[in-house]
Amino acid sequence: MTTPDRSDAPVRVAFINPGYGDRGFWKDVRGTMQAAADQFGYELIVFDSDRDSKMMIESAQRVFDLDPAPDYIIAVNEHQQGARIVLEAAERDIPVIMLLNDLTQEQKDAHGYPVKDFANWILTLTPDNERAGYDIAKSLIDGARLENEYQHRKPLCLLSIAGDSKTPASLQRLQGLDHALSRFPLLREQNRLVANWSYDEAFRQTQSWLKRDGCVDAVWAANDDIALGAIAALEEAGRRPGKDVFVGGLNWSPDGLRKVSGGEMTMTHGGHFFAGAWVMVLLHDYISGVETLYENPEISFRMEAITRDNISYFVDVLGNRDWGSLDFKEFSIANSPPGTEYNFVLHPGDGQEE
C-alpha cells in the first residue's frame, strides 16, 4: 500500500455515509466527524446515502471517481456493502477504515481481515453493541424496582423490538439482550419483533401486540426511534411508561433524552455517533505512527448510558449539538507514553454495574 503524500496539502478523507446528512443519527456522526476533522486540519468529503442501498452503492462509486483520489476512505458495512468497498479500494490502493458496522464474520471468513489480509484496510472502529443491549435490558429491571418496590420473584413480561435482522450492530445488541435474558430470569420475553429502526413500524407492532392482549411490563428497544414508537402505542392504550411499563432505548436522540429526563424511559444508551470524531482521532494517531494501531487495528469502544442520575452532565453539549466546543485532540494518545489506551468517554464517572 502506498502512503498518502504528506505534503502541505491537507489530508483528504472521503466518508460514505449510509444515512441522512440532515437529520437523525447519521447527521450526528457526520457532525462530530466534521468537527474533529476541522480540528486536525483534514479536508472531509461526505457522500450521503439516505439509508438507501442503491444510493450507498452510488455514493461509493462517486468516491472512487474522485480525482485526485482521497487519501483515506471511511466506510460502514450498512446493507453489508462493506466488503465490496474494501475490495474496490484495494484495487485502487486507497486506505480504508471501517466505522460502526464492521464486516460480519461470514464476510471476513470469505474475504479476509484488516492489515493481515488487506494492507489497505488499516483500521476498524466499532462500539460495544453487545454490552449496550445487555445494559438496556438490565435497566428495565432496575426501573421497575425503583418505581414499584419491585419484588425479585415477580416476573416482567418483556417485548423486544430489534432494529433489523442483518446489520451487525442490530445482531450484536440482540446478543447482549440474550445474555441478559440468561442472567435475569425475571425478564420473560413474550415476543421478539423487528421494526427496521422505524418509529412508525415500532408503533404499529406494539399497537398490534397490545390489541392481541399481549402481556408487556417492559420494552427492550434497539434504538430511540423504536422506543418512542412503542411509548406512543403504550400511551394510546392507557399504559404509563415509567410507572407500569418500562422502556429502554439507544441513540442519545433529543427526544430520547427528554423521555429519560421525564422518567418515561429508563435510559438512552449511546454516544456512538461520536465515533465520527473518534475515527478522526484514530486517523490522526495512525498518521502520527502510534504503534498500537498498527499492531491491533480493530478498536472497540464502550458506549455510555444516560439515565436520570447523570443526564444533567450531558444536557449542555447534547442540547445544542455544538460539537466544535469539544476538544477532540484531548482524546489522542499520539504524545502519550507507550501502553496508553484510548478512553473515548465523555462522562468520567460512566459505568454500568453488573
PADODREN-493458 format. One record per residue (C-alpha): x, y, z. Coordinates in Angstrom, 3 decimals. Layout:
<sites>
{site {X; Y; Z}},
...
</sites>
This chain:
<sites>
{site {0.000; 0.000; 0.000}},
{site {1.314; 3.416; -0.890}},
{site {1.443; 6.044; 1.823}},
{site {-0.509; 9.223; 1.034}},
{site {1.736; 12.163; 0.234}},
{site {2.244; 14.192; 3.410}},
{site {2.941; 17.464; 1.579}},
{site {1.440; 20.827; 2.505}},
{site {-1.923; 19.740; 1.079}},
{site {-4.441; 18.750; 3.771}},
{site {-5.287; 15.098; 4.268}},
{site {-8.389; 14.347; 2.176}},
{site {-10.865; 11.934; 3.751}},
{site {-13.990; 10.628; 1.984}},
{site {-16.857; 9.361; 4.121}},
{site {-19.511; 7.108; 2.574}},
{site {-22.400; 7.996; 4.866}},
{site {-25.107; 5.303; 4.755}},
{site {-27.705; 7.621; 6.312}},
{site {-29.134; 11.102; 6.052}},
{site {-26.837; 14.078; 6.324}},
{site {-29.519; 16.476; 7.541}},
{site {-31.275; 14.569; 10.322}},
{site {-31.091; 11.733; 12.785}},
{site {-28.215; 9.581; 13.967}},
{site {-26.062; 9.811; 10.843}},
{site {-26.297; 13.604; 10.853}},
{site {-24.666; 13.498; 14.292}},
{site {-21.999; 11.038; 13.097}},
{site {-21.249; 13.386; 10.220}},
{site {-21.310; 16.429; 12.517}},
{site {-18.853; 15.045; 15.075}},
{site {-16.618; 13.802; 12.266}},
{site {-16.573; 17.249; 10.648}},
{site {-15.799; 18.996; 13.944}},
{site {-12.845; 16.678; 14.630}},
{site {-11.632; 16.868; 11.019}},
{site {-11.584; 20.664; 11.281}},
{site {-9.565; 20.487; 14.491}},
{site {-6.996; 18.176; 12.919}},
{site {-6.872; 20.186; 9.682}},
{site {-8.306; 17.463; 7.441}},
{site {-10.493; 18.007; 4.395}},
{site {-13.649; 15.893; 4.774}},
{site {-15.747; 14.963; 1.741}},
{site {-19.088; 13.347; 2.599}},
{site {-21.486; 11.444; 0.351}},
{site {-24.881; 10.848; 2.000}},
{site {-26.913; 7.771; 1.056}},
{site {-30.264; 8.355; 2.831}},
{site {-30.452; 4.772; 4.171}},
{site {-30.920; 3.535; 0.618}},
{site {-28.785; 0.583; -0.505}},
{site {-28.772; 1.715; -4.142}},
{site {-27.733; 5.243; -3.158}},
{site {-24.974; 3.787; -0.991}},
{site {-23.560; 1.922; -3.987}},
{site {-23.707; 5.170; -5.960}},
{site {-22.001; 7.058; -3.121}},
{site {-19.162; 4.537; -3.097}},
{site {-18.753; 4.925; -6.853}},
{site {-18.642; 8.705; -6.500}},
{site {-15.823; 8.322; -4.000}},
{site {-13.883; 6.059; -6.343}},
{site {-14.441; 8.567; -9.175}},
{site {-12.838; 11.421; -7.221}},
{site {-9.827; 12.928; -8.976}},
{site {-7.456; 13.048; -7.273}},
{site {-8.382; 10.037; -5.198}},
{site {-8.927; 10.623; -1.476}},
{site {-6.093; 9.823; 0.900}},
{site {-8.435; 7.728; 3.040}},
{site {-11.956; 6.297; 2.814}},
{site {-14.259; 5.807; 5.798}},
{site {-16.991; 3.234; 5.125}},
{site {-19.769; 1.480; 7.016}},
{site {-20.955; -2.085; 6.485}},
{site {-24.558; -0.964; 6.137}},
{site {-26.598; -3.189; 3.809}},
{site {-23.453; -5.414; 4.005}},
{site {-21.776; -3.279; 1.340}},
{site {-18.522; -3.026; 3.282}},
{site {-16.720; -5.976; 1.710}},
{site {-17.253; -4.631; -1.799}},
{site {-15.921; -1.227; -0.761}},
{site {-12.809; -2.757; 0.837}},
{site {-12.161; -4.880; -2.258}},
{site {-12.580; -1.990; -4.693}},
{site {-10.418; 0.283; -2.552}},
{site {-7.719; -2.410; -2.523}},
{site {-7.685; -2.405; -6.320}},
{site {-7.052; 1.346; -6.213}},
{site {-4.572; 1.166; -3.314}},
{site {-6.664; 3.532; -1.143}},
{site {-6.554; 3.036; 2.653}},
{site {-9.942; 2.207; 4.184}},
{site {-11.306; 2.486; 7.727}},
{site {-14.471; 0.604; 8.658}},
{site {-16.704; 2.539; 11.042}},
{site {-19.506; 1.466; 13.421}},
{site {-20.588; -1.621; 11.448}},
{site {-17.651; -3.928; 10.778}},
{site {-17.677; -6.734; 8.245}},
{site {-19.596; -9.749; 9.512}},
{site {-17.722; -12.880; 10.500}},
{site {-19.004; -14.566; 7.334}},
{site {-17.632; -11.718; 5.216}},
{site {-14.275; -11.858; 6.988}},
{site {-14.108; -15.628; 6.510}},
{site {-14.756; -15.123; 2.807}},
{site {-12.540; -12.094; 2.147}},
{site {-10.087; -11.545; 4.986}},
{site {-9.127; -9.277; 7.879}},
{site {-7.679; -5.776; 8.225}},
{site {-3.911; -5.473; 7.714}},
{site {-3.405; -9.256; 7.834}},
{site {-5.173; -9.882; 4.511}},
{site {-5.729; -6.339; 3.229}},
{site {-2.845; -3.912; 3.590}},
{site {-5.186; -1.085; 2.616}},
{site {-7.812; -1.935; 5.272}},
{site {-5.971; -0.147; 8.043}},
{site {-8.451; 0.243; 10.924}},
{site {-11.867; -0.730; 12.240}},
{site {-13.713; 1.242; 14.921}},
{site {-16.852; -0.273; 16.431}},
{site {-18.906; 0.314; 19.579}},
{site {-19.608; -2.433; 22.084}},
{site {-23.166; -3.040; 20.907}},
{site {-23.444; -6.300; 22.813}},
{site {-22.809; -4.574; 26.140}},
{site {-25.321; -1.866; 25.226}},
{site {-28.014; -4.467; 24.538}},
{site {-27.303; -6.037; 27.909}},
{site {-27.379; -2.701; 29.746}},
{site {-30.742; -1.724; 28.230}},
{site {-32.277; -4.994; 29.414}},
{site {-30.867; -4.635; 32.921}},
{site {-32.153; -1.061; 33.154}},
{site {-35.706; -2.336; 32.720}},
{site {-35.417; -4.432; 35.872}},
{site {-33.787; -1.563; 37.739}},
{site {-36.521; 0.830; 36.629}},
{site {-39.268; -1.496; 37.823}},
{site {-37.566; -1.987; 41.188}},
{site {-37.145; 1.730; 41.790}},
{site {-40.663; 2.694; 40.769}},
{site {-42.709; -0.070; 42.292}},
{site {-40.519; -1.549; 45.012}},
{site {-40.411; -4.463; 42.649}},
{site {-40.004; -7.864; 44.281}},
{site {-37.398; -10.282; 42.935}},
{site {-39.870; -13.104; 42.475}},
{site {-42.297; -11.169; 40.245}},
{site {-41.544; -11.672; 36.531}},
{site {-41.621; -8.931; 33.901}},
{site {-43.277; -9.636; 30.558}},
{site {-40.766; -8.372; 28.002}},
{site {-41.499; -7.202; 24.470}},
{site {-38.249; -6.996; 22.479}},
{site {-38.087; -4.885; 19.319}},
{site {-34.944; -5.247; 17.189}},
{site {-33.643; -2.882; 14.534}},
{site {-33.210; -5.342; 11.691}},
{site {-32.111; -8.911; 11.088}},
{site {-28.871; -8.302; 9.145}},
{site {-26.903; -5.287; 10.373}},
{site {-24.028; -6.282; 12.689}},
{site {-24.992; -3.597; 15.219}},
{site {-28.534; -4.960; 15.457}},
{site {-27.378; -8.555; 15.814}},
{site {-24.818; -7.655; 18.481}},
{site {-27.379; -5.729; 20.531}},
{site {-29.601; -8.803; 20.409}},
{site {-26.691; -10.912; 21.654}},
{site {-26.469; -8.584; 24.637}},
{site {-30.204; -8.959; 25.206}},
{site {-29.871; -12.741; 25.090}},
{site {-27.067; -12.569; 27.651}},
{site {-29.296; -10.533; 29.960}},
{site {-32.186; -12.964; 29.488}},
{site {-29.917; -15.825; 30.510}},
{site {-28.747; -13.954; 33.627}},
{site {-32.047; -12.447; 34.710}},
{site {-34.885; -14.997; 34.561}},
{site {-37.230; -12.304; 35.886}},
{site {-37.230; -10.933; 32.335}},
{site {-39.556; -13.230; 30.416}},
{site {-39.519; -12.454; 26.728}},
{site {-43.001; -12.744; 25.222}},
{site {-42.216; -11.755; 21.659}},
{site {-39.306; -10.521; 19.556}},
{site {-40.193; -8.162; 16.734}},
{site {-38.234; -6.301; 14.042}},
{site {-39.106; -2.660; 13.358}},
{site {-36.481; -1.687; 10.735}},
{site {-35.255; 1.102; 13.036}},
{site {-38.572; 2.892; 12.463}},
{site {-40.792; 4.844; 14.890}},
{site {-43.858; 4.133; 12.758}},
{site {-43.169; 0.419; 12.486}},
{site {-42.485; 0.151; 16.223}},
{site {-45.769; 1.960; 16.915}},
{site {-47.715; -0.414; 14.651}},
{site {-46.083; -3.544; 16.009}},
{site {-46.566; -2.535; 19.650}},
{site {-50.145; -1.472; 18.957}},
{site {-50.874; -4.834; 17.311}},
{site {-49.334; -6.716; 20.263}},
{site {-51.423; -4.780; 22.754}},
{site {-54.622; -5.337; 20.755}},
{site {-53.934; -9.077; 20.967}},
{site {-53.802; -8.657; 24.762}},
{site {-50.097; -9.395; 24.723}},
{site {-48.507; -9.155; 28.146}},
{site {-46.000; -6.306; 28.401}},
{site {-44.346; -4.884; 31.500}},
{site {-41.159; -3.787; 29.733}},
{site {-39.961; -2.961; 26.213}},
{site {-36.393; -3.517; 25.064}},
{site {-35.855; -1.251; 22.045}},
{site {-32.844; -1.382; 19.733}},
{site {-32.852; 2.399; 19.280}},
{site {-34.649; 5.522; 20.453}},
{site {-36.977; 5.758; 17.461}},
{site {-38.241; 2.261; 18.239}},
{site {-38.588; 3.112; 21.927}},
{site {-40.519; 6.290; 21.133}},
{site {-42.864; 4.480; 18.758}},
{site {-43.537; 1.831; 21.390}},
{site {-44.173; 4.512; 24.027}},
{site {-46.727; 6.229; 21.777}},
{site {-48.604; 2.929; 21.324}},
{site {-48.461; 2.171; 25.043}},
{site {-49.832; 5.603; 25.939}},
{site {-52.597; 5.237; 23.371}},
{site {-53.582; 2.033; 25.160}},
{site {-53.688; 3.783; 28.519}},
{site {-50.383; 2.491; 29.824}},
{site {-47.981; 4.751; 31.748}},
{site {-44.346; 4.425; 30.647}},
{site {-42.079; 4.798; 33.649}},
{site {-44.902; 3.790; 36.001}},
{site {-46.470; 0.494; 34.955}},
{site {-44.306; -0.333; 31.926}},
{site {-40.587; 0.323; 31.435}},
{site {-38.860; 1.198; 28.176}},
{site {-35.169; 1.478; 27.325}},
{site {-33.623; 2.711; 24.077}},
{site {-30.394; 3.786; 22.440}},
{site {-29.059; 6.723; 20.379}},
{site {-28.895; 9.756; 22.688}},
{site {-31.530; 11.369; 20.484}},
{site {-33.030; 14.703; 21.631}},
{site {-36.464; 13.084; 22.064}},
{site {-34.916; 10.137; 23.878}},
{site {-33.136; 12.483; 26.271}},
{site {-36.402; 14.257; 27.000}},
{site {-38.117; 10.949; 27.769}},
{site {-35.294; 9.947; 30.110}},
{site {-35.478; 13.310; 31.837}},
{site {-39.240; 12.919; 32.246}},
{site {-38.990; 9.360; 33.503}},
{site {-40.759; 7.704; 30.561}},
{site {-37.565; 5.887; 29.520}},
{site {-35.131; 4.099; 31.816}},
{site {-32.163; 5.122; 29.680}},
{site {-30.956; 6.082; 26.266}},
{site {-27.714; 4.252; 25.667}},
{site {-25.341; 5.555; 23.067}},
{site {-22.774; 8.178; 22.280}},
{site {-21.723; 6.041; 19.343}},
{site {-22.350; 8.926; 16.934}},
{site {-19.160; 10.312; 18.477}},
{site {-17.463; 7.532; 16.520}},
{site {-17.357; 10.141; 13.760}},
{site {-14.951; 12.135; 15.928}},
{site {-13.153; 9.116; 17.381}},
{site {-12.302; 7.848; 13.898}},
{site {-10.625; 11.184; 13.135}},
{site {-8.627; 10.813; 16.355}},
{site {-7.523; 7.324; 15.303}},
{site {-6.615; 8.540; 11.812}},
{site {-4.525; 11.346; 13.285}},
{site {-2.741; 8.872; 15.552}},
{site {-2.261; 6.386; 12.718}},
{site {-0.633; 9.073; 10.594}},
{site {1.446; 10.045; 13.646}},
{site {2.732; 6.471; 13.872}},
{site {1.039; 5.230; 17.060}},
{site {2.269; 1.631; 17.107}},
{site {-0.727; 0.050; 18.832}},
{site {-2.918; 0.901; 15.838}},
{site {-0.588; -0.976; 13.504}},
{site {-0.414; -3.946; 15.869}},
{site {-4.124; -4.020; 16.806}},
{site {-6.137; -2.384; 14.018}},
{site {-9.574; -3.445; 15.337}},
{site {-10.633; -0.961; 18.018}},
{site {-13.808; -1.218; 20.108}},
{site {-15.194; 1.454; 22.420}},
{site {-17.846; 1.252; 25.068}},
{site {-20.971; 3.336; 24.775}},
{site {-22.388; 5.318; 27.684}},
{site {-25.803; 5.051; 29.294}},
{site {-27.672; 8.281; 30.011}},
{site {-30.129; 7.916; 32.886}},
{site {-31.950; 10.352; 35.131}},
{site {-28.978; 10.083; 37.504}},
{site {-26.426; 11.518; 35.090}},
{site {-28.406; 13.366; 32.408}},
{site {-27.545; 16.796; 33.828}},
{site {-23.893; 16.201; 32.909}},
{site {-24.774; 15.771; 29.226}},
{site {-27.502; 18.403; 28.815}},
{site {-25.389; 21.297; 27.568}},
{site {-23.270; 19.597; 24.928}},
{site {-26.053; 17.343; 23.663}},
{site {-28.713; 20.036; 23.831}},
{site {-27.076; 22.482; 21.441}},
{site {-25.202; 19.905; 19.345}},
{site {-22.180; 22.248; 19.241}},
{site {-19.615; 19.546; 18.568}},
{site {-16.871; 22.058; 17.883}},
{site {-16.979; 23.110; 21.541}},
{site {-15.341; 19.787; 22.450}},
{site {-11.570; 19.432; 22.123}},
{site {-11.193; 16.108; 20.356}},
{site {-7.401; 16.418; 20.331}},
{site {-7.529; 15.584; 24.043}},
{site {-8.503; 12.011; 23.139}},
{site {-5.378; 11.422; 21.027}},
{site {-2.630; 9.257; 22.512}},
{site {-0.015; 10.238; 19.918}},
{site {2.077; 12.023; 22.546}},
{site {1.284; 9.672; 25.431}},
{site {3.614; 7.063; 26.971}},
{site {3.699; 3.615; 25.306}},
{site {0.922; 1.371; 26.550}},
{site {-1.615; 4.179; 26.961}},
{site {-5.100; 3.031; 25.965}},
{site {-7.873; 5.008; 24.321}},
{site {-10.568; 6.339; 26.610}},
{site {-13.408; 7.513; 24.390}},
{site {-15.706; 8.506; 27.260}},
{site {-17.373; 11.899; 27.781}},
{site {-18.549; 11.297; 31.346}},
{site {-15.623; 10.433; 33.661}},
{site {-17.930; 8.589; 36.046}},
{site {-19.614; 6.447; 33.421}},
{site {-20.053; 2.771; 34.083}},
{site {-22.852; 0.289; 34.449}},
{site {-22.832; -2.044; 37.397}},
{site {-23.211; -5.723; 36.764}},
</sites>
